[in-house]
Amino acid sequence: MREQLLRRVRALRTWLIYRADRVLEWPPVVQVVLVAALTALVVVAFAGLDLALGPPRDTPFIEEIWWTLTHFADGGTMASDPPGRRVSAALVTGAGILVLSLLVATLTSKMGERIAQMRDGLLPVVERDHVLVLGYAPNTPLLVRELARSHQRAKVVVLAATEKGHVELSLRTAKSVPGQRLSTIVRTGDPRYELALVRVAAERARAIVVIPPAGVGDEEAVRWTLAVLLALHRVLPDHWKGRVLVEARHEEAHELLELAVAADIAGSGAVPTQVIATDRVIAQILAQSARQDALYFVLRHLLAFDGCEIYFEPVPAVMVGKTFGFAHARVDGAILIGLMRGGRPMLCPTDPELLLRADDRLVVVAEGRGRERFDGSLPPAPVVEPTPPLAPERVVILGHNATLPHLLGELVQILPRRSRIDVLTDHDEPAVETIVRQTALRESHIVLQHATRSAVALAREGSPELCAADAIVILGEEGADDVNGDASALAMLLRLRKAVRTWAASSHGAPGARLVTEVRDPRSAVHVEPRPGDAVVSSDVIAMLLAQGVLDPDAFPVYDELLSGIRTRVVLRERRELASGPATFGDIMAAARVRGEIALGIHPDPRPHPSRTVLDRQRLEEGDASTGEEAWLNPPRDTRVPESASTRVVVVAAAHR
């Protein structure tokens, strides 16, 4: 009998503990309401008990409740009670301490859980019209930094499987940008799952950027990106007005990734998506940088938010029906470089009869949106010499990786006729030989050759085969110990710098080859101090391009045309080609327009600026890999253009061989 009673007591205790644990699992609001109800019940019960068992007194019941409540909430009130009520006061105070302790414990526990979820990045995001970044790589903080440099008010939410503290620390560079109006929110989760996307309000974002993690291989990166796009297709509503921007490492993945967001394939409706292939964009910039010194840094100025970005403005009524040349002369405070007509860019048009339409949009280089005025003028156009024909060039490519076929395709499109491209590899590479042979068959106006030669030996010898070329493009050799090939590329850059300098010194002042180096990781680009004529091209330009697309997706066709250089290209002209003697930038613009070109700025920047040490330190603190030569784009028209031999003019020109 006694054992049965003990078993029942233990069972009752277990049941009570279980029910108490279930109550602790309830939402905090429910727990507070429950404690409040328990408080009211205890107060009423003690008030009735005190009134029934205490000495007779003519006290209203509501006064008894108030007496009980004050003793329940504050133990100090019973100090002045008469001896006959001290027992009741002690019981009420003890019950109050117990219930209030339970309430404090409940709130403290839930608050602790909430703080833990906040630190782990697991709380939901209740935002609207924000920029959502899915995935974390070295490009992610660079993208956020560029958005901060735009000085536009924006909220950026980053969702990644990376530790929240690490991501937040890397995003601090954006907070150091002067005048930034950006707020960042970091959440931890896997973007491949729909619940994680719902938690960061993906359906209410104005733009979504997908960046594959840096720690996975190329094939795994494609699978990861594909899974993210499929999850987005399920989460985003059919009427979603935003746009998805996807960074793909290789052009070959473009078709597959677009299938994931196409209509009636993976889902009912199509998701507006723009895929940016890293290898294609890098190949474009490598090819352009191989053409001219400092051109890489000019292109970076156009891609970055440096006060000379590309904007799209409506055609004012007073300009409708006017020629492009007339509008180009009238636009002041900005530089009109072309039109957007029917979604297609028309940059640097040469047709003198091209008239502006009301539905066109002006493509301008300006310090900000809406900065242009239509009260400017240009001086009378001078007589200038026509553009001389381009001389054949010789470009040497060292090494090979996934960028090589795209680089060859870009070079044969922009190099003058009868130019030569030599591809040198340390080992016999049948795949490289096949790529070169196929490209040579398609483009017979360019001489392409592949040879198995030791670039290290040629550099040590100071061979003219390398040093006398117009440009040398260094591609990193990917290996087990150097996945990106950055270490091998930078090692070759150091060897060639010494070899080219030695060869130039022994060749009576010959300039020697300009060196263009590709590195995959943007953090590797700051390891080597810049030198005039060199360009270290990293994938941070992809972050810049994505930032431009976040703010205006229509910018992609314009940048693609400028970077490819097939129809329109950015060129650095010698000052003497456009003016002799004193001249303002307005004079230069008028002379450039006579040649069918559009002047953009001056190189190098003649304005006073901090020393190289101060400037490099500032850029490192902001996470900027650009530590090269400066240009001044969109200067005032009355700016005096220096007459020094080193001064060049940045122009947009129609491409020709």
C-alpha positions, 0 to 999 in steps of 0.5 A: 500500500505504501509502495503504491502511494509512493509510485502515485506520488512519483507519477504525479510529480513527473506529470507536474514537471512535464506540464511545467516544462511544456508551459516553459515551451509556450510563447513568452506572451502566453507565459506572461498572460498565464502568470498574470492570471495566476497572480490575479487568482492568488490575490483574490484567494488571499483577500477572501481568506484574510477577510474570512479568517481575520478579525471582524472588520468593516472593510469592503472586499475591494479594499481587501484586494488592494491590501493583498495586492500591495503585500503581494507585490512589495514585501516591505509593506507588511512592516507596519501591519498589526500583529493580527494580520502579520501571518496573512501578510507573510503568506501573501508576500511569500506567494508574491515572491514565488510568482514574481520570481517565476515571471522574472525567470520566464522573461529572463529565459526567453530574453536569453534565447532571443539574444542567442538567436540574434547573435547566431543570426537566426531571427527573421527579417521584416524589411521591404525594398532591401538588397538581399545578398545570398552567399558569402565570398571575398566579393561580398564585402566589396559589393557592400562597399560599392553600394555604400560608395553610391551614397544612396540610402539602402538596406543590405541583408546578407544570408550565408552559412558563414559565421555571423561575426565573421561576416559582420567584421568583413562588412565594417569596411563599408561603414568607413566610407564617408557619407555612406547611408547604408545599413547592413543586416546579417543572418545565418542560414543556407540560401538553398532552402526555402525557409531560410529565404522566407526568413530574410523576406526574399519576396519583398526584396528589390534586388537579390544577388547570388554569390557562390561560396569561395570555399567550393570548387567550380562544379560544386559552385554551379550546383550550389547556385542552381539550388539557390535559384530553384529555391528562389523560384518557389519563394518569389511570387509571379508579380515580383518586380525585382531582379536576381543578379547571379555571379557565375564563375564560368560562361558555360554555366550560363544556360543551365542557370537560366533554365532554373528561372525560366517560365514553365520549366522549374516553375510557373512564372519566370524570374527576372535574372541576369547572369554575370560570367566572371571568366568572360568579364575578366577576359574582357578587362584583361584584353582591354588592359593589354591594349594600353597602359592605365586603361584598366584603371580608367575602366575601374573608375567607370565601374566603381562609384567614384563620382563618374558613374554611368546614369540613364536620364530621360530626354527633356522636351527641349531636346526632343528632335535635336541631333545627338551632337547638339545635345552632347554640346548642350549637356553640362555637369555631365558627359553625354556618351550615348542613348538607350533606345529600345533597350539597346545602347547606342554609344558614341554614335557617329551619325550626324543626323541621329535625332533624339526621341521622347522615349530615348534615355540619355546615357551620361557619365556624371557625379550623380543622378540628375546632375546634368544641365542643358545650358552648356556649349562647346567652342568652335570645332578645330581642324584635327588630323584623322585617326591613324591606322592601328599598327599590328601588336604582339601579345604573349599569354603565359599559362592557362586556366578557364579564362584562356578561351575567353581571353583569346576570343576577346583579343582577336576581336579587338586587336588590329589586323596582322597582330600576333598572339603567342600562348606559352605553357610550361608543359605540353597541353593538348587542350591549349593547342586545340583552343588555339587551333580552333580560334585561329581557324575562326579568325584568320586575320590574327596569327595565333601560336602555341609553344611549350616553353619555360616562361621562368627560363625566358624571364631569367634570360631577359629574352626579347621573345617576352620583353619586346612584346607589346603586352604580356598577360599572366594567367595563374596555373591552378594546382592542388596547393594553389587553387586560384593560381594567384601565387604562381601568377604573382611569382611570374609577375615579379620575375617579369618586372625584373626581366623587363626592366633589365631588358629596357635598360639595355635596349636604349630606352625601349619601353618593354612589355606591359604586364597584365596579371589575373588573380582570382582572389581580390585580396591577392591584388594588394600584395604587390605594389603597383607600377606604371604600365602594370595591371593586376586584374582581380574579380573585385570588378565583378563586385563593382559590376554587380553593385551597378546592376543592383541600382540600375539593371539597364547598366549591364548592356552599356558596360558590356559594350564598353568592356568588350570593345567590339563596337565601342571602346575606351581609348587613351589618346595623346593630348597632341592628337586633339590639341596643340598649345593651351586648351581647356577640356571643352576644347578637347571635347569639341576636337574629339567630337570632330573625330567622331569620339567623345572625350571623358577625362584626363589622365593622369589626374592633374589635381592635387591629391594625397601622397601615394602612401596615404592613398594606399593606406586609405584604400586598404582600410576600405578594402579597395584593391585598386592601388594604381594610376588615377584619372579625372573623368568628367572634369569641368569644361573650363579645366585647363588640360596640362601640356606635358608629354605624359598627359593623355585624354580618355575618349570613347571611340567607335571600334576599328581595326 
